[in-house]
Every structure is written in structure tokens, then in C-alpha cells.
Amino acid sequence: ELLPGYHPFEWQPALRNVSPACQVGIIDGLSGWTASVDDSPADTISRRFRYDVALVSALKDLEEDIVEGLREHGLEDSSCTSGFTVTIKESCDGMGDVSEKHGGGPAIPEKAVRFSFTVMSVSVLAEGEEEAVTVFREQKPNSEMSCKPLCLMFVDESDHETLTAILGPVVAERNAMKNSRLILAMGGLPRSFRFHFRGTGYDEKMVREMEGLEASGSTYVCTLCDATRAEASQNMVLHSVTRSHDENLDRYEMWRSNPYSESADELRDRVKGVSAKPFMETQPTLDALHCDIGNATEFYKIFQDEIGEVHCRPNPSREERRSWRAALDKQLRKKMKLKPVMRMNGNFARRLMTAEAVEVVCELVPSQQRSEALRELMNLYLQMKPVWRATCPAKECPDQLCRYSFNSQRFADLLSSTFKYRYDGKITNYLHKTLAHVPEIIERDGSIGAWASEGNESGNKLFRRFRKM
């Protein structure tokens, strides 16, 4: 017990295909796979913890908080030994260039993928009680402090085969844990825990890959509903979340077997773009961080179009477009000290999406009327944004939450009238989700921001640093 990281525990029933040993440290991510002849030596590709050992370790780190929580609710030691439920947020993200600047290591892809989890809450249903009581809730679900790495791999996230081979055992362990209870000493008494896993910390690219959907340029614009891009641009607001992991599996089965002997196009329409086998269950939600970035990219383009008055002359040349972009960048740099970026990132997005930025852009927009429309567009967006950013919107911005549907409707009206030139038959994926799905997800989960991938993204920074050293 006194050794760091050694905690005796057991599973009832025992986990399928997982050894009952408790003292397991960092293992080779490819353990369980036979060595294959490949261009990169397999033992350098990946390292991970065994999922159940990592969860136990994370729970033991929270032991004081959990016992404190029990004490606060008067659920003193003896009465509560079973009925604990732990909710886990899973995140997974690929990172680009992680090359050793001058290392003589083995030849491996210069990209990495990190899979990590966060203990979001621990609740307990005391015997004879109706309601479960939350004894622990993560206050900073988006900090790298609460985000525990489970598996690090040198893989390109687009290399589906290698990715699935390495995450295969993780998925198997996760599935085994769903049907079993963990018996672990907490506050000196053995207690039993059940785990709920929610894979929400994925960007859209990763969700589509894990869930067997076509890539993000597909006509099926959304990972939450079956809308096509044209439908989503016609009807911007009224959609409901219909996709789920099980449904994707059924659709894949249909795609594979083609029971009605349809043509490729008919079949694709029947399965709504599910054309690969869903590999890992993700929770259909929207990733707040990438939502920010996606929408900022869109606004950045609208700003350019408004500077060049595209609504009057539909087909500008490439030179013209370039000059508008240069004008916009120069203005943002001069007035807001915003350096142009190659790829939109979170910080640029946050500074660009402000009332101040719109005022600066409006100085370049020739027509007064268009400037007003832009201001209104940004104003509505700023009303909507806190709702999917807040960790707990019902507490932090109740008014905006109430008005969300109204605001998104007005926003959609503006896009389809004043800015019709951009949204005729097309709309970006995240914009569709922002307008159509936010209220429903919040009603279901209580928050979008808390389930975002930011903790994992911040952890990427640490990973880079350790890798350099």
C-alpha cells in the first residue's frame, strides 16, 4: 500500500481478457499484438497505461475529495459502500509535427495521437434513497491538471489502420469495464464503483473517423443528424440529434450487405454517409473549442467578402480576394495588434470574435447598411457563444440560455437574407451545429463547454515539452 501508484483493487465480475494483476505500470501500447515486419520498429510506437489501473489511480488521487464529499452529505463511513457511479470524459486528438529536431531515434511518423480521460464526477446512490448525490465534481474539466493521459502513440491520426490497432485494446478494456463493478478501498472501506464513459473530447475529424462517417467535406454535414449540406443551409435551425453509435453500426451493416440491392448512390443515401465500421463509441455532442475556431474562420471570410462587397458582384478574381484579405489583416494588426495566422487557432478566434473587432472591420466596409448587419450578426453570436462555452450554462448565463433558440433563429434569418451569397446551398459543419443542435445537447447533458477537448489540447503542450527533453 505504501508504494506510490500501487493500489489493490478487484473487478466483479473479473474483466474479460484483462489480467487481474494490480501492479501494472506503463505498458507497450502494442502489447497483445504479434510483431509484424514494418518500416518502424513496433516497440517505439506507443506507450499506455492499462485502462482500469489508470482509473483506479485517478480515483485514489481524488480520495480526499470523495471522502470529504461523503462527509458533507452526512453519508458517513459505514452506510455507503456500494452504489458509486463515476462519469469519465474521454478525449483523443492528433498532433502535428512532434519531430526530434536532431535526434537519432528510430524512424517513426512525425505525428502523435494522445488519448486521455478526465474524472468528471462521482455520485452515490445511498441505500433506500431515490436521488443520487454528487460527492465530487471536477471544477476545471478543461484544465490539463484534470486530464490524465492514457495512451501516447506516434501515429498519424489519418492512418486509420494503425490508430485502430493501437486503440483496439483500450476499447476492449473499456467495454469490459462497462459490465463490471470495481471494488476499491476508499476512506478505509471497500466500496464499489460503476463507470460511465463519454467520448466527447474529439474534434469532428476524429469523431468521423471513429464512427465510420465520411470525411468532413461530405454532403452529410453533421455528426449529430442526417441533414445534407443543402438541407442544412435551407433549414438552418430545426434539426434534432438522431445519430448514435448503435445506429451507425446498424447502418454500416446495411452498407456492407446492401440488403435491398440498391445502387451505390441509393445505398449511400439510405445509410446517410456511414461507410466504414464504427470503431469506438463517441457521445454525439459538439466540441466547443473547434466550434469557436470553425465559426471564427467563417466570420473571417465574411469580413473579407464584405470588404470587397461580394453581394454586389458575385465572381471576384483571385487577386481581388487577396487584396481584401491583405486589407483585413493590415487593419486587424494595426487596430487590434492581431497578427495574421496560417491556421486559425483558439486565441486568434477569441480575439476576432469580439464587438471591438467588428467595429475595426466596419471601418473598411463601404456601405453603412452592411456594417449594421455585420454588427448585428456579431452581437447575436456573442449572445450565443457563452451558452456552448460555459461549464455550467444554467448558472453562468441563464438569460442567454433562455434566448438561445430565439437568437439562433434570428442569426439564421440574417444569414439566409443579407448574407445569402455565402449560404446558398452550403453551410459549414460547425455553423450548422451551432445553430441547430446546441439547445438539445444542453438539455441532455447540462453543458457543452465542460465536455470539450480543451484539457487534452492543453496537455499536448506538455507532451511537446517532455518530448523535447
Sequence and secondary structure as in RCSB ss.txt:
>XXXX:A:sequence
ELLPGYHPFEWQPALRNVSPACQVGIIDGLSGWTASVDDSPADTISRRFRYDVALVSALKDLEEDIVEGLREHGL
EDSSCTSGFTVTIKESCDGMGDVSEKHGGGPAIPEKAVRFSFTVMSVSVLAEGEEEAVTVFREQKPNSEMSCKPL
CLMFVDESDHETLTAILGPVVAERNAMKNSRLILAMGGLPRSFRFHFRGTGYDEKMVREMEGLEASGSTYVCTLC
DATRAEASQNMVLHSVTRSHDENLDRYEMWRSNPYSESADELRDRVKGVSAKPFMETQPTLDALHCDIGNATEFY
KIFQDEIGEVHCRPNPSREERRSWRAALDKQLRKKMKLKPVMRMNGNFARRLMTAEAVEVVCELVPSQQRSEALR
ELMNLYLQMKPVWRATCPAKECPDQLCRYSFNSQRFADLLSSTFKYRYDGKITNYLHKTLAHVPEIIERDGSIGA
WASEGNESGNKLFRRFRKM
>XXXX:A:secstr
  STT   EEEES  TTS   S   EEETTTTS     SS GGGTEEEE HHHHHHHHHHHTHHHHHHHHHHTT 
 TTT SS EEEEEEEEEEEE     TT       S EEEEEEEEEEEEE  TT SS EEEEE S TTSTTS EEE
EEE   TT HHHHHHHHHHHHHHHHHHHTSEEEEEETTEEEEEEEEEEEEE  HHHHHHHTTB  TTSSB  SSS
  BHHHHHHS S       HHHHHHHHHHHHH TT   HHHHHHHHTTB S   S       HHHHHHHHHHHHH
HHHHHHHTTTTTSS   HHHHHHHHHHHHHHHHHHH     SS  HHHHHHHSSHHHHHHHHTT S HHHHHHHH
HHHHHHHHHHHHHH SSHHHH HHHHHHHHHHHHHHHHHHHHTTTTT SS   HHHHHHHHTHHHHHHHHS SGG
GSSHHHHHHHHHHHHHHH 
